[in-house]
Structure formats: C-alpha cells, structure tokens
Amino acid sequence: MKQRIAIDMDDVMADTYGKFAELYLRGEAPRYTLEELREKSFHEILDEGEFKTLMQNVYEPGFFADIPVMEGAQDTIARLMEKYEVFVATAAMEFPNSLREKYDWLARYFPYIHWRNIIFMGDKSILGAEYLIDDLPRNIETFAGQGLLFTAPHNRDETAYKRVNNWQEVADLLL
C-alpha cells in the first residue's frame, strides 16, 4: 500500500501570490515593484486599504481560473504519483465560487489527478496522510503526519517546520 501525500493548491501548486502581485501591479498606482512584493508578505508591505482592495479579488468570478502553475509542480507531482497516493487538499469553502474554477484549473494543468483525489475542504486537520505540503503553518500545526512548509513570502520567518523552497526540493526529499 502506497503512502499518502496531501498537497495544497494555492501557493504550492498554483502561484496565487504571483496572481495577486500581477493584479496589484496592474492597479491604479502601484508603489512597489514585483521584486519588492516577493520580499515581504502583502500584510507587511501594503497599507490596510490596499490590502483589503487586493484581497477582494478572490471573490471575483475568474480569479482562480488562470493562476499560473508553480514551476516544476506538474512534473514532480506526476513522478510522486508513481510512488505515493497523491491527493490535492485545497481550502475552498471560504470562497465558494472557487470550487468550479479550482476543479477546472486542476483538470487543465493536472489531468492525471483523478477527481477522487481532489478534496475541497476547510479544516485540514482531518486529513489522513503521511505528508502534507502546504504554505500555511496553521495547517501543518494541526496535521498529524509530516508537514512540509512550502516557502512563500507570508511564511518566510517561520522556523518550526521542515521547509521546501520549490518543487525540486520536494522531489529531492520524497523521490
């Protein structure tokens, strides 16, 4: 029986932070460059009004439809599936309009992941897997297996969990 890996979608498989950065830079008067936006989280760099305006985009139809794929994710996940039972575990309940868009995104970019292995959820503590690859420390904190923190600007100072910086590091660790 294969070990199980649960993989988060946003900021792990999908470059959601990059999508937000693109939207910010296309806005009325961006004050920061892409490089500056990649150095710190939006919470740290934007004022409250800018942050709130930017985050409202997740409620707009189409937001989740065209998020770029993280470099190396498609190949590495396909290779992981040869050795592990792989599940996509994405928190989608907070943004109900994301359900269809996330499903369609996965079908487009990861057609080899069966629909039975896609979990739209809220609380990831219920997952029964040996590994969880996620960008949010709060999800890893409540996970019973081995958590791997996927590096993102919003978790760069977190030191409590094993970190992977990219999909090559995931492959080096698990394959």
LUMDOLO-467964 format. One line per field, with one value per residue: residue number from 1; chain; x, z, y of N, C-alpha, C in turn; residue in three letters. Coordinates in Angstrom, 3 decimals, decimal comma, padded with zeros to 6 digits. Example, Ala and Ser with C-alpha at 12.3 -4.5 7.8 and 13.67 -1.06 7.14 Angstrom:
2
n (1	2)
chain (A	A)
n.u (013,190	012,850)
n.w (007,800	007,080)
n.v (-005,690	-002,250)
ca.u (012,300	013,670)
ca.w (007,800	007,140)
ca.v (-004,500	-001,060)
c.u (013,200	012,900)
c.w (007,800	007,870)
c.v (-003,300	000,030)
res (ALA	SER)
This chain:
175
n (1	2	3	4	5	6	7	8	9	10	11	12	13	14	15	16	17	18	19	20	21	22	23	24	25	26	27	28	29	30	31	32	33	34	35	36	37	38	39	40	41	42	43	44	45	46	47	48	49	50	51	52	53	54	55	56	57	58	59	60	61	62	63	64	65	66	67	68	69	70	71	72	73	74	75	76	77	78	79	80	81	82	83	84	85	86	87	88	89	90	91	92	93	94	95	96	97	98	99	100	101	102	103	104	105	106	107	108	109	110	111	112	113	114	115	116	117	118	119	120	121	122	123	124	125	126	127	128	129	130	131	132	133	134	135	136	137	138	139	140	141	142	143	144	145	146	147	148	149	150	151	152	153	154	155	156	157	158	159	160	161	162	163	164	165	166	167	168	169	170	171	172	173	174	175)
chain (A	A	A	A	A	A	A	A	A	A	A	A	A	A	A	A	A	A	A	A	A	A	A	A	A	A	A	A	A	A	A	A	A	A	A	A	A	A	A	A	A	A	A	A	A	A	A	A	A	A	A	A	A	A	A	A	A	A	A	A	A	A	A	A	A	A	A	A	A	A	A	A	A	A	A	A	A	A	A	A	A	A	A	A	A	A	A	A	A	A	A	A	A	A	A	A	A	A	A	A	A	A	A	A	A	A	A	A	A	A	A	A	A	A	A	A	A	A	A	A	A	A	A	A	A	A	A	A	A	A	A	A	A	A	A	A	A	A	A	A	A	A	A	A	A	A	A	A	A	A	A	A	A	A	A	A	A	A	A	A	A	A	A	A	A	A	A	A	A	A	A	A	A	A	A)
n.u (000,840	000,582	002,130	000,515	000,230	-000,784	-001,503	-001,456	-003,153	-003,209	-000,534	001,224	000,855	-000,275	000,533	-000,597	000,038	001,650	-000,304	-001,853	000,123	000,486	-002,061	-002,000	000,104	-001,034	-002,838	-004,182	-002,154	000,538	002,868	005,060	007,573	007,664	009,763	010,061	007,595	007,845	009,613	008,448	005,448	002,098	000,640	002,594	003,686	001,731	-000,656	-003,567	-005,926	-005,093	-004,429	-006,903	-008,427	-006,995	-007,291	-009,993	-010,271	-010,405	-013,039	-014,091	-015,506	-013,655	-011,151	-009,650	-009,297	-007,178	-004,671	-001,143	000,820	002,935	006,415	007,789	005,909	004,023	005,494	006,862	004,755	003,498	005,524	005,648	003,250	003,772	004,980	003,588	000,284	-001,471	-003,099	-004,966	-005,479	-007,342	-008,230	-011,265	-013,715	-014,118	-014,273	-016,667	-017,213	-014,891	-014,772	-015,613	-013,857	-011,347	-011,482	-011,690	-009,245	-007,411	-008,103	-007,253	-004,434	-003,419	-004,316	-003,984	-004,540	-006,927	-010,440	-011,362	-009,290	-009,208	-009,772	-011,944	-011,997	-012,214	-010,984	-007,900	-006,942	-008,182	-007,178	-005,933	-003,008	000,418	002,107	001,920	001,979	002,181	001,567	000,773	001,460	-000,433	-001,992	-000,214	000,467	-001,749	-001,862	-001,539	000,484	003,682	004,567	005,345	006,564	005,851	007,684	006,768	006,181	004,642	005,293	007,954	009,469	008,932	009,997	009,462	008,839	009,673	011,030	010,373	011,585	010,904	009,640	011,624	013,073	011,119	010,972	013,610	013,514	011,383	011,371)
n.w (000,000	-000,872	000,538	001,562	000,191	000,815	-000,929	-000,934	-002,839	-003,498	-003,679	-003,584	-005,548	-007,346	-008,330	-006,545	-005,029	-006,854	-008,754	-007,300	-007,007	-009,667	-010,196	-008,384	-009,446	-011,856	-010,997	-010,026	-008,956	-008,376	-005,753	-005,358	-006,658	-008,514	-007,480	-004,919	-003,869	-003,719	-001,660	000,829	002,742	001,641	003,765	005,255	003,580	002,248	002,822	004,980	003,475	000,799	000,988	001,666	-000,603	-002,594	-001,723	-002,110	-004,637	-004,693	-004,540	-006,964	-009,995	-011,945	-010,812	-009,785	-012,037	-013,867	-012,658	-012,531	-012,920	-010,495	-010,970	-011,982	-010,655	-012,083	-013,327	-011,107	-009,388	-011,003	-011,043	-008,289	-008,013	-008,974	-006,904	-004,570	-003,112	-004,169	-003,115	-003,733	-001,571	-000,921	000,508	000,006	000,829	001,999	-000,088	-002,008	-004,793	-005,875	-006,140	-008,623	-010,409	-009,390	-009,646	-012,465	-013,158	-012,078	-013,661	-016,139	-015,840	-014,369	-015,379	-014,885	-012,256	-010,531	-010,089	-007,691	-006,018	-005,276	-002,916	-001,608	000,960	004,392	007,040	007,507	009,359	009,510	007,630	006,500	005,976	005,192	004,594	004,306	002,114	002,307	002,384	004,568	007,908	009,964	009,003	008,887	011,539	012,784	011,563	011,550	010,405	008,701	008,114	005,431	004,838	002,334	000,826	000,915	000,559	002,804	004,802	005,361	007,687	009,383	011,401	012,584	011,180	008,813	005,807	002,338	-000,560	-003,212	-006,033	-006,907	-004,593	-003,181	-004,761	-004,410	-001,731	-001,414	-003,508)
n.v (-001,183	002,186	005,103	008,150	011,425	014,665	017,570	021,015	023,538	026,446	028,678	026,593	024,483	026,221	029,507	031,610	033,853	035,172	035,804	037,647	039,615	040,397	041,500	043,625	045,164	045,933	047,719	050,983	052,814	051,505	051,120	049,580	047,341	044,215	042,680	043,781	043,089	040,349	040,016	040,482	039,801	040,546	041,559	042,847	044,821	046,353	048,984	049,062	049,609	049,164	046,459	045,258	045,908	044,527	041,849	041,453	040,540	037,740	037,103	037,634	036,469	034,200	034,621	032,412	030,915	031,318	031,197	031,074	028,060	026,629	026,517	023,482	021,934	020,311	018,201	017,085	016,292	014,386	012,468	011,889	010,558	008,051	006,781	007,384	007,727	010,364	013,284	016,220	018,772	021,319	024,389	025,499	026,279	028,740	030,479	030,085	030,391	029,581	026,847	025,526	026,787	026,077	023,295	023,063	024,241	022,403	020,185	021,104	021,612	019,483	016,890	014,214	013,712	012,104	012,732	011,711	012,106	014,690	017,106	019,353	021,580	022,783	022,608	021,293	019,528	017,095	015,414	012,301	011,362	010,638	012,739	016,305	018,916	022,251	025,803	027,222	027,639	027,144	025,058	022,939	022,737	021,521	019,106	015,592	014,023	014,211	017,442	019,603	022,668	024,813	027,247	030,644	034,177	034,979	033,170	033,225	033,733	031,677	029,038	026,635	024,331	021,722	022,836	023,356	024,797	024,837	022,935	021,204	020,690	019,299	017,002	016,046	015,362	013,511	011,671)
ca.u (000,000	001,378	001,938	-000,295	000,676	-001,799	-000,829	-002,258	-003,167	-002,791	000,843	002,014	000,726	-000,665	001,218	-001,654	000,705	002,038	-001,519	-002,139	001,148	000,147	-003,226	-001,551	000,925	-001,931	-003,752	-004,113	-000,878	001,367	004,016	006,134	007,925	007,470	010,834	009,726	006,437	008,296	010,458	007,634	004,047	001,219	000,295	003,689	004,091	000,604	-001,459	-004,806	-006,843	-004,551	-004,527	-008,314	-008,825	-006,353	-007,866	-011,364	-010,219	-010,744	-014,485	-014,463	-015,503	-012,480	-009,879	-008,900	-009,286	-005,962	-003,475	-000,027	001,282	004,274	007,447	008,175	004,833	003,386	006,388	007,151	003,559	003,333	006,513	005,225	002,124	004,297	005,459	002,650	-001,099	-001,438	-004,369	-004,954	-006,321	-007,366	-009,263	-012,094	-015,026	-014,195	-014,576	-017,458	-017,117	-013,624	-014,872	-015,614	-012,639	-010,215	-011,637	-011,338	-007,799	-006,745	-008,345	-006,440	-002,993	-003,066	-005,384	-003,678	-005,041	-008,323	-011,350	-011,475	-008,132	-009,310	-010,564	-012,242	-012,234	-011,940	-010,032	-007,016	-006,531	-008,845	-006,518	-005,220	-001,915	001,728	002,730	001,134	002,781	001,290	002,258	000,279	001,868	-001,583	-002,444	000,785	000,405	-002,825	-001,768	-000,954	001,650	004,851	004,270	006,408	006,153	006,271	008,072	006,009	006,527	003,918	005,785	009,416	010,091	008,524	011,116	009,045	008,517	010,577	010,712	010,781	011,562	010,412	009,280	012,835	013,375	010,127	011,435	014,831	013,170	010,389	011,522)
ca.w (000,000	-001,004	001,473	001,011	000,266	000,550	-001,460	-001,025	-004,185	-003,571	-003,282	-003,605	-006,945	-008,103	-007,857	-006,182	-004,621	-008,106	-009,352	-006,535	-007,343	-011,008	-010,059	-007,707	-010,368	-012,882	-010,341	-010,339	-008,644	-007,560	-005,093	-005,205	-007,812	-008,301	-006,603	-003,551	-003,437	-003,448	-000,454	002,041	002,516	001,386	005,072	005,718	002,661	001,826	003,904	005,200	002,348	-000,369	001,249	001,587	-002,017	-003,317	-001,312	-002,626	-005,929	-004,593	-004,660	-008,347	-010,902	-012,795	-010,119	-009,646	-013,324	-014,682	-011,822	-013,106	-012,251	-009,911	-011,757	-011,557	-009,970	-012,908	-013,481	-009,812	-008,897	-011,821	-010,544	-006,943	-008,149	-009,234	-005,635	-003,494	-003,426	-004,065	-003,020	-003,667	-000,446	-001,021	001,269	-000,967	001,395	002,309	-001,345	-002,725	-006,254	-006,306	-006,302	-010,041	-011,045	-008,949	-010,279	-013,883	-013,204	-011,866	-014,851	-017,240	-015,622	-013,732	-015,787	-014,404	-010,887	-010,614	-009,293	-006,345	-005,243	-005,084	-001,712	-001,305	002,393	005,236	008,096	007,025	010,443	009,359	006,585	006,878	005,030	005,847	004,328	003,835	001,570	002,456	002,632	005,795	009,129	010,767	008,501	009,276	013,006	013,209	010,759	012,339	009,742	008,477	007,338	004,677	004,609	001,023	001,014	000,326	001,305	004,070	005,822	005,273	009,004	010,141	011,573	013,346	010,334	007,706	004,701	000,964	-001,239	-004,581	-006,345	-006,993	-003,232	-002,869	-005,455	-003,750	-000,417	-001,409	-004,595)
ca.v (000,000	003,405	006,199	009,234	012,811	015,684	018,760	022,233	024,092	027,851	028,974	025,366	024,062	027,410	030,713	032,556	035,089	035,819	036,374	038,860	040,617	040,884	042,378	044,849	045,949	046,474	048,645	052,415	053,475	050,612	051,761	048,610	046,519	042,782	042,214	044,202	042,312	038,974	040,013	040,544	039,455	041,687	042,125	043,710	045,881	047,190	049,555	048,308	049,809	048,452	045,028	044,872	046,002	043,432	040,568	041,347	039,854	036,318	036,959	037,933	035,312	034,083	034,811	031,160	030,210	031,473	031,337	030,316	026,846	026,742	025,851	022,139	021,215	019,285	017,057	016,458	015,609	013,175	011,499	011,482	009,638	006,713	006,225	007,711	008,075	011,824	013,991	017,682	019,186	022,767	025,086	026,206	026,571	030,162	031,178	029,082	030,490	028,985	025,391	025,150	027,285	025,243	021,990	023,215	024,514	021,115	019,350	021,636	021,529	018,210	015,973	012,871	013,560	011,665	013,560	011,124	012,527	016,135	017,361	020,749	021,487	023,936	022,264	020,225	018,639	015,803	014,634	011,088	011,149	010,672	014,038	017,433	020,010	023,394	027,071	027,848	026,931	026,705	023,759	021,948	022,627	020,620	017,892	014,515	013,443	015,071	018,625	020,263	024,045	025,296	028,636	031,751	035,396	035,085	032,234	033,225	033,783	030,501	028,110	025,458	023,178	021,410	023,729	023,092	026,085	024,694	021,549	020,381	020,250	018,261	015,790	015,564	014,828	012,429	010,685)
c.u (000,887	001,096	001,169	000,377	-000,526	-001,059	-001,824	-002,170	-002,583	-001,425	001,697	002,013	000,499	-000,002	000,197	-001,055	001,140	000,855	-001,901	-001,148	000,857	-001,034	-002,852	-000,800	000,099	-002,895	-003,446	-002,741	-000,010	002,602	005,231	006,370	007,626	008,521	010,542	008,546	006,821	009,126	009,661	006,209	003,241	000,798	001,341	003,888	002,956	-000,098	-002,799	-005,779	-006,387	-004,726	-005,968	-008,797	-008,256	-007,016	-009,298	-011,402	-010,612	-012,244	-014,981	-014,462	-014,261	-011,150	-009,043	-008,696	-007,941	-004,698	-002,346	000,333	002,683	005,268	007,811	007,058	004,278	004,252	006,611	005,937	003,290	004,301	006,157	004,126	002,567	004,657	004,447	001,229	-001,203	-002,857	-004,104	-005,951	-006,301	-008,532	-010,063	-013,406	-015,205	-014,613	-015,358	-017,389	-015,827	-013,750	-014,782	-014,318	-011,426	-010,289	-011,219	-009,842	-007,020	-006,914	-007,477	-004,953	-002,516	-004,119	-005,176	-004,064	-006,544	-009,196	-011,525	-010,345	-008,085	-010,268	-010,707	-012,693	-012,042	-010,810	-009,184	-006,551	-007,140	-008,161	-005,784	-004,170	-000,608	002,392	001,671	002,114	001,868	002,114	001,826	000,664	000,688	-002,122	-001,484	000,726	-000,629	-002,808	-001,029	000,310	002,811	004,464	005,502	005,910	006,735	006,500	007,211	006,366	005,856	004,383	007,311	010,114	009,751	009,676	010,716	008,863	009,575	010,103	011,195	010,586	010,971	010,128	010,488	013,214	012,372	010,581	012,663	014,513	012,321	010,549	012,830)
c.w (000,000	000,145	000,765	001,213	-000,050	000,156	-001,541	-002,446	-004,232	-002,924	-003,077	-005,036	-007,847	-007,495	-007,580	-005,755	-005,859	-008,808	-008,632	-006,884	-008,712	-010,953	-009,395	-008,685	-011,508	-012,313	-010,672	-010,098	-007,779	-007,021	-005,007	-006,507	-007,493	-007,342	-005,147	-003,003	-003,091	-002,162	000,837	001,712	002,257	002,691	005,536	004,860	002,280	003,032	003,941	004,026	001,108	-000,208	001,079	000,143	-002,818	-002,989	-001,800	-003,960	-005,847	-004,722	-006,081	-009,191	-011,790	-012,077	-010,111	-010,980	-014,040	-013,860	-012,452	-012,264	-011,701	-010,745	-011,139	-010,937	-010,809	-013,018	-012,157	-009,281	-009,703	-011,350	-009,142	-007,023	-008,474	-007,932	-004,499	-004,027	-003,144	-004,063	-003,050	-002,582	-000,388	-000,235	000,303	-000,367	001,730	001,088	-002,243	-004,245	-006,775	-006,625	-007,768	-010,713	-010,642	-009,584	-011,749	-014,055	-013,044	-013,077	-016,018	-017,032	-015,006	-014,084	-015,296	-012,938	-010,974	-009,702	-007,883	-005,428	-005,069	-003,928	-001,535	000,151	003,090	006,205	007,679	008,124	010,300	008,334	007,164	005,834	005,808	005,709	003,918	003,369	001,516	002,722	003,940	007,027	009,950	010,293	008,905	010,782	013,462	012,456	011,543	011,722	009,667	007,594	006,651	004,315	003,293	001,135	000,218	001,135	002,672	005,133	005,945	006,631	009,879	010,212	012,233	012,502	009,258	006,482	003,374	000,198	-002,638	-004,840	-006,539	-005,607	-002,751	-003,504	-004,767	-002,429	-000,496	-002,515	-004,492)
c.v (001,249	004,377	007,311	010,589	013,693	016,959	019,906	022,766	025,506	028,066	027,734	024,812	025,270	028,642	031,823	033,889	035,876	036,453	037,660	039,971	041,227	041,849	043,700	045,750	046,550	047,508	050,095	053,041	052,572	051,337	050,843	047,858	045,057	042,238	042,570	043,398	040,877	038,878	039,961	040,129	040,720	042,360	043,138	044,947	046,836	047,804	048,821	048,421	049,066	046,947	044,546	044,887	044,831	042,095	040,383	040,604	038,390	036,072	037,212	036,659	035,347	034,195	033,529	030,431	030,249	031,716	030,514	029,085	027,104	025,930	024,503	021,317	020,067	018,030	016,334	015,709	014,340	012,089	011,004	010,432	008,218	006,001	006,370	007,804	009,577	012,384	015,488	018,044	020,702	023,353	025,947	026,680	028,052	030,983	030,227	029,182	029,860	027,504	024,970	025,562	026,450	023,854	022,051	023,463	023,216	020,205	019,799	021,337	020,213	017,160	014,549	012,672	013,273	012,528	013,016	011,576	014,044	016,388	018,872	020,786	022,818	023,617	021,068	019,275	017,247	014,896	013,427	010,771	011,163	012,037	015,056	018,501	021,224	024,641	027,730	027,039	026,415	025,353	022,653	021,693	021,606	019,285	016,813	013,913	014,422	016,248	019,167	021,647	024,536	026,803	029,603	032,998	035,491	034,089	032,243	033,229	032,581	029,499	026,797	024,195	022,962	022,178	023,151	024,396	026,037	023,218	020,646	019,852	019,190	016,942	015,210	014,878	013,563	011,390	009,922)
res (MET	LYS	GLN	ARG	ILE	ALA	ILE	ASP	MET	ASP	ASP	VAL	MET	ALA	ASP	THR	TYR	GLY	LYS	PHE	ALA	GLU	LEU	TYR	LEU	ARG	GLY	GLU	ALA	PRO	ARG	TYR	THR	LEU	GLU	GLU	LEU	ARG	GLU	LYS	SER	PHE	HIS	GLU	ILE	LEU	ASP	GLU	GLY	GLU	PHE	LYS	THR	LEU	MET	GLN	ASN	VAL	TYR	GLU	PRO	GLY	PHE	PHE	ALA	ASP	ILE	PRO	VAL	MET	GLU	GLY	ALA	GLN	ASP	THR	ILE	ALA	ARG	LEU	MET	GLU	LYS	TYR	GLU	VAL	PHE	VAL	ALA	THR	ALA	ALA	MET	GLU	PHE	PRO	ASN	SER	LEU	ARG	GLU	LYS	TYR	ASP	TRP	LEU	ALA	ARG	TYR	PHE	PRO	TYR	ILE	HIS	TRP	ARG	ASN	ILE	ILE	PHE	MET	GLY	ASP	LYS	SER	ILE	LEU	GLY	ALA	GLU	TYR	LEU	ILE	ASP	ASP	LEU	PRO	ARG	ASN	ILE	GLU	THR	PHE	ALA	GLY	GLN	GLY	LEU	LEU	PHE	THR	ALA	PRO	HIS	ASN	ARG	ASP	GLU	THR	ALA	TYR	LYS	ARG	VAL	ASN	ASN	TRP	GLN	GLU	VAL	ALA	ASP	LEU	LEU	LEU)
